Amino acid sequence: MKELIDFIQGNPDKRELKRALAVQMVMESYTHSQITEILHVSLGFVNKWKYIFVEQGVAGLKLKYQGSRGYLDSKQKQTVIEWLKQKDY
């Protein structure tokens, strides 16, 4: 439970926070209907993240998408930045 509370307190992403809060509320014996009303989520949302938390712990609540890889290498990025700095807006 401490790991979950630490995750909630240090988490800026609202999607991960909502998942963690739903799990915390389940663990604190809130009813599913209370959780859905307070967090404005579906019953399926609560059940899904409770199950994932039981299986994977806090790591399961984190977002998996890390973004795509950029097309430019570091030298190309620097060239673009220098070009933009020279523009007169």
Secondary structure, DSSP 4 states (H G I P E B T S, - for coil): -HHHHHHHHT---HHHHHHHHHHHHHHTT--HHHHHHHHT--HHHHHHHHHHHHHHGGGGGS-----PPPSS-HHHHHHHHHHHHH---
